[in-house]
């Protein structure tokens, strides 16, 4: 089973590779983050579609009664979003 740190590192790398926008200062939840991306009309369609896909995946875990996996993703996502925001702040 993959640990929270490993999953957080994977998510952080995924955000970098997919060139997702930097999360807002108060964004700490994956669902909220992906929803914000989807709602930003100024972003390119590719990023918005990727965010919609990922949000659908998270909702699919819940619909499939995979609550422990959804919780694990949420916890790792919180760590990854914080790391991603700090990394982006260094390169501004």
SESESE-434606 format. One record per atom (N, C-alpha, C): residue number from 1; atom name; x, y, z; residue in one letter; chain. Coordinates in steps of 0.05 Angstrom, whole numbers, m for minus. Layout:
N
<lomar NUM; roro CA; x X; y Y; z Z; kenu A; torro A>
...
END
This chain:
92
<lomar 1; roro N; x 17; y m24; z 0; kenu X; torro A>
<lomar 1; roro CA; x 0; y 0; z 0; kenu X; torro A>
<lomar 1; roro C; x 18; y 25; z 0; kenu X; torro A>
<lomar 2; roro N; x 10; y 44; z m15; kenu X; torro A>
<lomar 2; roro CA; x 26; y 69; z m18; kenu X; torro A>
<lomar 2; roro C; x 20; y 87; z 6; kenu X; torro A>
<lomar 3; roro N; x 40; y 100; z 17; kenu X; torro A>
<lomar 3; roro CA; x 37; y 117; z 40; kenu X; torro A>
<lomar 3; roro C; x 29; y 146; z 32; kenu X; torro A>
<lomar 4; roro N; x 21; y 161; z 52; kenu X; torro A>
<lomar 4; roro CA; x 12; y 189; z 47; kenu X; torro A>
<lomar 4; roro C; x 34; y 206; z 35; kenu X; torro A>
<lomar 5; roro N; x 58; y 203; z 45; kenu X; torro A>
<lomar 5; roro CA; x 81; y 219; z 35; kenu X; torro A>
<lomar 5; roro C; x 86; y 212; z 5; kenu X; torro A>
<lomar 6; roro N; x 86; y 187; z m1; kenu X; torro A>
<lomar 6; roro CA; x 90; y 179; z m29; kenu X; torro A>
<lomar 6; roro C; x 68; y 189; z m47; kenu X; torro A>
<lomar 7; roro N; x 44; y 187; z m38; kenu X; torro A>
<lomar 7; roro CA; x 21; y 197; z m54; kenu X; torro A>
<lomar 7; roro C; x 23; y 227; z m57; kenu X; torro A>
<lomar 8; roro N; x 30; y 241; z m36; kenu X; torro A>
<lomar 8; roro CA; x 32; y 270; z m37; kenu X; torro A>
<lomar 8; roro C; x 54; y 278; z m57; kenu X; torro A>
<lomar 9; roro N; x 76; y 264; z m57; kenu X; torro A>
<lomar 9; roro CA; x 98; y 270; z m76; kenu X; torro A>
<lomar 9; roro C; x 89; y 265; z m104; kenu X; torro A>
<lomar 10; roro N; x 74; y 243; z m108; kenu X; torro A>
<lomar 10; roro CA; x 64; y 237; z m135; kenu X; torro A>
<lomar 10; roro C; x 45; y 259; z m144; kenu X; torro A>
<lomar 11; roro N; x 27; y 268; z m127; kenu X; torro A>
<lomar 11; roro CA; x 8; y 289; z m134; kenu X; torro A>
<lomar 11; roro C; x 22; y 315; z m140; kenu X; torro A>
<lomar 12; roro N; x 42; y 322; z m123; kenu X; torro A>
<lomar 12; roro CA; x 58; y 346; z m128; kenu X; torro A>
<lomar 12; roro C; x 71; y 345; z m156; kenu X; torro A>
<lomar 13; roro N; x 84; y 323; z m162; kenu X; torro A>
<lomar 13; roro CA; x 96; y 320; z m188; kenu X; torro A>
<lomar 13; roro C; x 76; y 322; z m211; kenu X; torro A>
<lomar 14; roro N; x 52; y 310; z m206; kenu X; torro A>
<lomar 14; roro CA; x 31; y 311; z m226; kenu X; torro A>
<lomar 14; roro C; x 22; y 340; z m231; kenu X; torro A>
<lomar 15; roro N; x 19; y 356; z m210; kenu X; torro A>
<lomar 15; roro CA; x 12; y 384; z m213; kenu X; torro A>
<lomar 15; roro C; x 33; y 399; z m230; kenu X; torro A>
<lomar 16; roro N; x 58; y 393; z m225; kenu X; torro A>
<lomar 16; roro CA; x 80; y 406; z m239; kenu X; torro A>
<lomar 16; roro C; x 80; y 397; z m269; kenu X; torro A>
<lomar 17; roro N; x 78; y 371; z m274; kenu X; torro A>
<lomar 17; roro CA; x 79; y 361; z m301; kenu X; torro A>
<lomar 17; roro C; x 56; y 371; z m318; kenu X; torro A>
<lomar 18; roro N; x 32; y 372; z m305; kenu X; torro A>
<lomar 18; roro CA; x 8; y 381; z m320; kenu X; torro A>
<lomar 18; roro C; x 5; y 411; z m321; kenu X; torro A>
<lomar 19; roro N; x 24; y 425; z m308; kenu X; torro A>
<lomar 19; roro CA; x 24; y 455; z m307; kenu X; torro A>
<lomar 19; roro C; x m2; y 466; z m297; kenu X; torro A>
<lomar 20; roro N; x m12; y 454; z m275; kenu X; torro A>
<lomar 20; roro CA; x m36; y 465; z m262; kenu X; torro A>
<lomar 20; roro C; x m29; y 491; z m249; kenu X; torro A>
<lomar 21; roro N; x m48; y 509; z m247; kenu X; torro A>
<lomar 21; roro CA; x m42; y 535; z m234; kenu X; torro A>
<lomar 21; roro C; x m37; y 531; z m204; kenu X; torro A>
<lomar 22; roro N; x m23; y 550; z m193; kenu X; torro A>
<lomar 22; roro CA; x m16; y 550; z m165; kenu X; torro A>
<lomar 22; roro C; x m42; y 553; z m149; kenu X; torro A>
<lomar 23; roro N; x m45; y 536; z m128; kenu X; torro A>
<lomar 23; roro CA; x m69; y 539; z m111; kenu X; torro A>
<lomar 23; roro C; x m70; y 565; z m97; kenu X; torro A>
<lomar 24; roro N; x m94; y 574; z m91; kenu X; torro A>
<lomar 24; roro CA; x m98; y 599; z m76; kenu X; torro A>
<lomar 24; roro C; x m87; y 595; z m47; kenu X; torro A>
<lomar 25; roro N; x m84; y 618; z m34; kenu X; torro A>
<lomar 25; roro CA; x m72; y 618; z m7; kenu X; torro A>
<lomar 25; roro C; x m89; y 601; z 12; kenu X; torro A>
<lomar 26; roro N; x m115; y 601; z 9; kenu X; torro A>
<lomar 26; roro CA; x m132; y 587; z 28; kenu X; torro A>
<lomar 26; roro C; x m143; y 561; z 17; kenu X; torro A>
<lomar 27; roro N; x m134; y 552; z m6; kenu X; torro A>
<lomar 27; roro CA; x m143; y 527; z m18; kenu X; torro A>
<lomar 27; roro C; x m127; y 504; z m5; kenu X; torro A>
<lomar 28; roro N; x m141; y 486; z 8; kenu X; torro A>
<lomar 28; roro CA; x m127; y 463; z 21; kenu X; torro A>
<lomar 28; roro C; x m139; y 436; z 14; kenu X; torro A>
<lomar 29; roro N; x m160; y 436; z m2; kenu X; torro A>
<lomar 29; roro CA; x m174; y 412; z m8; kenu X; torro A>
<lomar 29; roro C; x m172; y 406; z m38; kenu X; torro A>
<lomar 30; roro N; x m168; y 381; z m46; kenu X; torro A>
<lomar 30; roro CA; x m166; y 375; z m74; kenu X; torro A>
<lomar 30; roro C; x m191; y 381; z m90; kenu X; torro A>
<lomar 31; roro N; x m214; y 374; z m78; kenu X; torro A>
<lomar 31; roro CA; x m239; y 380; z m92; kenu X; torro A>
<lomar 31; roro C; x m243; y 410; z m97; kenu X; torro A>
<lomar 32; roro N; x m237; y 425; z m77; kenu X; torro A>
<lomar 32; roro CA; x m239; y 454; z m79; kenu X; torro A>
<lomar 32; roro C; x m219; y 465; z m100; kenu X; torro A>
<lomar 33; roro N; x m195; y 454; z m100; kenu X; torro A>
<lomar 33; roro CA; x m175; y 463; z m119; kenu X; torro A>
<lomar 33; roro C; x m183; y 457; z m148; kenu X; torro A>
<lomar 34; roro N; x m192; y 432; z m153; kenu X; torro A>
<lomar 34; roro CA; x m200; y 425; z m180; kenu X; torro A>
<lomar 34; roro C; x m225; y 441; z m188; kenu X; torro A>
<lomar 35; roro N; x m243; y 446; z m170; kenu X; torro A>
<lomar 35; roro CA; x m267; y 462; z m176; kenu X; torro A>
<lomar 35; roro C; x m260; y 490; z m183; kenu X; torro A>
<lomar 36; roro N; x m240; y 502; z m170; kenu X; torro A>
<lomar 36; roro CA; x m231; y 529; z m176; kenu X; torro A>
<lomar 36; roro C; x m220; y 530; z m204; kenu X; torro A>
<lomar 37; roro N; x m204; y 510; z m211; kenu X; torro A>
<lomar 37; roro CA; x m192; y 509; z m238; kenu X; torro A>
<lomar 37; roro C; x m214; y 507; z m259; kenu X; torro A>
<lomar 38; roro N; x m234; y 490; z m255; kenu X; torro A>
<lomar 38; roro CA; x m256; y 486; z m274; kenu X; torro A>
<lomar 38; roro C; x m271; y 512; z m278; kenu X; torro A>
<lomar 39; roro N; x m275; y 527; z m256; kenu X; torro A>
<lomar 39; roro CA; x m290; y 552; z m258; kenu X; torro A>
<lomar 39; roro C; x m276; y 576; z m270; kenu X; torro A>
<lomar 40; roro N; x m249; y 575; z m272; kenu X; torro A>
<lomar 40; roro CA; x m234; y 597; z m283; kenu X; torro A>
<lomar 40; roro C; x m236; y 597; z m314; kenu X; torro A>
<lomar 41; roro N; x m252; y 614; z m324; kenu X; torro A>
<lomar 41; roro CA; x m256; y 615; z m353; kenu X; torro A>
<lomar 41; roro C; x m232; y 625; z m368; kenu X; torro A>
<lomar 42; roro N; x m214; y 639; z m355; kenu X; torro A>
<lomar 42; roro CA; x m190; y 649; z m368; kenu X; torro A>
<lomar 42; roro C; x m168; y 628; z m373; kenu X; torro A>
<lomar 43; roro N; x m171; y 606; z m360; kenu X; torro A>
<lomar 43; roro CA; x m151; y 584; z m363; kenu X; torro A>
<lomar 43; roro C; x m156; y 570; z m390; kenu X; torro A>
<lomar 44; roro N; x m135; y 557; z m400; kenu X; torro A>
<lomar 44; roro CA; x m139; y 542; z m424; kenu X; torro A>
<lomar 44; roro C; x m157; y 517; z m419; kenu X; torro A>
<lomar 45; roro N; x m170; y 509; z m440; kenu X; torro A>
<lomar 45; roro CA; x m189; y 487; z m438; kenu X; torro A>
<lomar 45; roro C; x m176; y 461; z m429; kenu X; torro A>
<lomar 46; roro N; x m151; y 456; z m437; kenu X; torro A>
<lomar 46; roro CA; x m138; y 431; z m430; kenu X; torro A>
<lomar 46; roro C; x m135; y 428; z m400; kenu X; torro A>
<lomar 47; roro N; x m127; y 450; z m386; kenu X; torro A>
<lomar 47; roro CA; x m124; y 449; z m357; kenu X; torro A>
<lomar 47; roro C; x m151; y 445; z m344; kenu X; torro A>
<lomar 48; roro N; x m171; y 458; z m354; kenu X; torro A>
<lomar 48; roro CA; x m198; y 455; z m343; kenu X; torro A>
<lomar 48; roro C; x m209; y 427; z m346; kenu X; torro A>
<lomar 49; roro N; x m204; y 415; z m369; kenu X; torro A>
<lomar 49; roro CA; x m213; y 388; z m374; kenu X; torro A>
<lomar 49; roro C; x m198; y 368; z m356; kenu X; torro A>
<lomar 50; roro N; x m172; y 372; z m353; kenu X; torro A>
<lomar 50; roro CA; x m157; y 354; z m335; kenu X; torro A>
<lomar 50; roro C; x m167; y 356; z m307; kenu X; torro A>
<lomar 51; roro N; x m173; y 380; z m298; kenu X; torro A>
<lomar 51; roro CA; x m184; y 384; z m271; kenu X; torro A>
<lomar 51; roro C; x m211; y 371; z m268; kenu X; torro A>
<lomar 52; roro N; x m228; y 373; z m288; kenu X; torro A>
<lomar 52; roro CA; x m254; y 360; z m288; kenu X; torro A>
<lomar 52; roro C; x m252; y 330; z m287; kenu X; torro A>
<lomar 53; roro N; x m233; y 319; z m301; kenu X; torro A>
<lomar 53; roro CA; x m228; y 291; z m301; kenu X; torro A>
<lomar 53; roro C; x m220; y 281; z m273; kenu X; torro A>
<lomar 54; roro N; x m201; y 296; z m261; kenu X; torro A>
<lomar 54; roro CA; x m191; y 289; z m234; kenu X; torro A>
<lomar 54; roro C; x m213; y 292; z m213; kenu X; torro A>
<lomar 55; roro N; x m229; y 312; z m215; kenu X; torro A>
<lomar 55; roro CA; x m252; y 316; z m197; kenu X; torro A>
<lomar 55; roro C; x m272; y 293; z m200; kenu X; torro A>
<lomar 56; roro N; x m277; y 285; z m224; kenu X; torro A>
<lomar 56; roro CA; x m294; y 262; z m230; kenu X; torro A>
<lomar 56; roro C; x m283; y 236; z m218; kenu X; torro A>
<lomar 57; roro N; x m257; y 233; z m219; kenu X; torro A>
<lomar 57; roro CA; x m244; y 209; z m207; kenu X; torro A>
<lomar 57; roro C; x m249; y 209; z m177; kenu X; torro A>
<lomar 58; roro N; x m244; y 232; z m164; kenu X; torro A>
<lomar 58; roro CA; x m249; y 233; z m135; kenu X; torro A>
<lomar 58; roro C; x m278; y 227; z m128; kenu X; torro A>
<lomar 59; roro N; x m297; y 238; z m144; kenu X; torro A>
<lomar 59; roro CA; x m325; y 232; z m139; kenu X; torro A>
<lomar 59; roro C; x m331; y 203; z m145; kenu X; torro A>
<lomar 60; roro N; x m317; y 191; z m164; kenu X; torro A>
<lomar 60; roro CA; x m321; y 163; z m170; kenu X; torro A>
<lomar 60; roro C; x m313; y 145; z m147; kenu X; torro A>
<lomar 61; roro N; x m291; y 152; z m133; kenu X; torro A>
<lomar 61; roro CA; x m283; y 137; z m110; kenu X; torro A>
<lomar 61; roro C; x m306; y 137; z m89; kenu X; torro A>
<lomar 62; roro N; x m318; y 160; z m85; kenu X; torro A>
<lomar 62; roro CA; x m340; y 162; z m65; kenu X; torro A>
<lomar 62; roro C; x m364; y 146; z m74; kenu X; torro A>
<lomar 63; roro N; x m371; y 149; z m100; kenu X; torro A>
<lomar 63; roro CA; x m394; y 135; z m110; kenu X; torro A>
<lomar 63; roro C; x m390; y 105; z m109; kenu X; torro A>
<lomar 64; roro N; x m366; y 96; z m112; kenu X; torro A>
<lomar 64; roro CA; x m360; y 68; z m112; kenu X; torro A>
<lomar 64; roro C; x m355; y 57; z m84; kenu X; torro A>
<lomar 65; roro N; x m361; y 74; z m64; kenu X; torro A>
<lomar 65; roro CA; x m358; y 66; z m36; kenu X; torro A>
<lomar 65; roro C; x m329; y 60; z m29; kenu X; torro A>
<lomar 66; roro N; x m310; y 74; z m41; kenu X; torro A>
<lomar 66; roro CA; x m282; y 71; z m35; kenu X; torro A>
<lomar 66; roro C; x m274; y 95; z m18; kenu X; torro A>
<lomar 67; roro N; x m287; y 97; z 5; kenu X; torro A>
<lomar 67; roro CA; x m284; y 121; z 22; kenu X; torro A>
<lomar 67; roro C; x m255; y 123; z 33; kenu X; torro A>
<lomar 68; roro N; x m243; y 101; z 40; kenu X; torro A>
<lomar 68; roro CA; x m216; y 102; z 51; kenu X; torro A>
<lomar 68; roro C; x m196; y 112; z 30; kenu X; torro A>
<lomar 69; roro N; x m200; y 105; z 5; kenu X; torro A>
<lomar 69; roro CA; x m183; y 115; z m17; kenu X; torro A>
<lomar 69; roro C; x m188; y 145; z m21; kenu X; torro A>
<lomar 70; roro N; x m213; y 153; z m21; kenu X; torro A>
<lomar 70; roro CA; x m220; y 181; z m24; kenu X; torro A>
<lomar 70; roro C; x m208; y 198; z m1; kenu X; torro A>
<lomar 71; roro N; x m209; y 187; z 23; kenu X; torro A>
<lomar 71; roro CA; x m197; y 201; z 46; kenu X; torro A>
<lomar 71; roro C; x m167; y 202; z 44; kenu X; torro A>
<lomar 72; roro N; x m155; y 181; z 36; kenu X; torro A>
<lomar 72; roro CA; x m126; y 180; z 32; kenu X; torro A>
<lomar 72; roro C; x m117; y 200; z 11; kenu X; torro A>
<lomar 73; roro N; x m132; y 202; z m11; kenu X; torro A>
<lomar 73; roro CA; x m126; y 221; z m32; kenu X; torro A>
<lomar 73; roro C; x m129; y 250; z m22; kenu X; torro A>
<lomar 74; roro N; x m150; y 254; z m6; kenu X; torro A>
<lomar 74; roro CA; x m155; y 281; z 5; kenu X; torro A>
<lomar 74; roro C; x m132; y 289; z 24; kenu X; torro A>
<lomar 75; roro N; x m124; y 271; z 41; kenu X; torro A>
<lomar 75; roro CA; x m102; y 278; z 60; kenu X; torro A>
<lomar 75; roro C; x m76; y 283; z 45; kenu X; torro A>
<lomar 76; roro N; x m70; y 266; z 26; kenu X; torro A>
<lomar 76; roro CA; x m45; y 270; z 10; kenu X; torro A>
<lomar 76; roro C; x m47; y 295; z m7; kenu X; torro A>
<lomar 77; roro N; x m71; y 301; z m17; kenu X; torro A>
<lomar 77; roro CA; x m75; y 325; z m33; kenu X; torro A>
<lomar 77; roro C; x m70; y 350; z m17; kenu X; torro A>
<lomar 78; roro N; x m78; y 351; z 8; kenu X; torro A>
<lomar 78; roro CA; x m73; y 374; z 25; kenu X; torro A>
<lomar 78; roro C; x m43; y 379; z 28; kenu X; torro A>
<lomar 79; roro N; x m28; y 358; z 32; kenu X; torro A>
<lomar 79; roro CA; x 1; y 361; z 35; kenu X; torro A>
<lomar 79; roro C; x 13; y 370; z 8; kenu X; torro A>
<lomar 80; roro N; x 4; y 358; z m14; kenu X; torro A>
<lomar 80; roro CA; x 15; y 364; z m40; kenu X; torro A>
<lomar 80; roro C; x 9; y 393; z m48; kenu X; torro A>
<lomar 81; roro N; x m15; y 403; z m42; kenu X; torro A>
<lomar 81; roro CA; x m22; y 430; z m49; kenu X; torro A>
<lomar 81; roro C; x m5; y 450; z m34; kenu X; torro A>
<lomar 82; roro N; x 1; y 445; z m8; kenu X; torro A>
<lomar 82; roro CA; x 18; y 462; z 7; kenu X; torro A>
<lomar 82; roro C; x 46; y 463; z m4; kenu X; torro A>
<lomar 83; roro N; x 57; y 439; z m11; kenu X; torro A>
<lomar 83; roro CA; x 84; y 437; z m23; kenu X; torro A>
<lomar 83; roro C; x 85; y 452; z m50; kenu X; torro A>
<lomar 84; roro N; x 64; y 447; z m66; kenu X; torro A>
<lomar 84; roro CA; x 63; y 460; z m92; kenu X; torro A>
<lomar 84; roro C; x 63; y 490; z m90; kenu X; torro A>
<lomar 85; roro N; x 47; y 501; z m72; kenu X; torro A>
<lomar 85; roro CA; x 46; y 529; z m68; kenu X; torro A>
<lomar 85; roro C; x 72; y 541; z m59; kenu X; torro A>
<lomar 86; roro N; x 86; y 527; z m41; kenu X; torro A>
<lomar 86; roro CA; x 113; y 536; z m32; kenu X; torro A>
<lomar 86; roro C; x 133; y 535; z m54; kenu X; torro A>
<lomar 87; roro N; x 132; y 514; z m70; kenu X; torro A>
<lomar 87; roro CA; x 151; y 512; z m92; kenu X; torro A>
<lomar 87; roro C; x 146; y 534; z m113; kenu X; torro A>
<lomar 88; roro N; x 121; y 540; z m119; kenu X; torro A>
<lomar 88; roro CA; x 115; y 561; z m138; kenu X; torro A>
<lomar 88; roro C; x 123; y 588; z m128; kenu X; torro A>
<lomar 89; roro N; x 120; y 592; z m102; kenu X; torro A>
<lomar 89; roro CA; x 128; y 618; z m90; kenu X; torro A>
<lomar 89; roro C; x 158; y 623; z m93; kenu X; torro A>
<lomar 90; roro N; x 174; y 602; z m92; kenu X; torro A>
<lomar 90; roro CA; x 203; y 605; z m95; kenu X; torro A>
<lomar 90; roro C; x 210; y 614; z m123; kenu X; torro A>
<lomar 91; roro N; x 194; y 607; z m143; kenu X; torro A>
<lomar 91; roro CA; x 201; y 613; z m171; kenu X; torro A>
<lomar 91; roro C; x 188; y 638; z m182; kenu X; torro A>
<lomar 92; roro N; x 174; y 652; z m165; kenu X; torro A>
<lomar 92; roro CA; x 160; y 677; z m174; kenu X; torro A>
<lomar 92; roro C; x 180; y 699; z m177; kenu X; torro A>
END
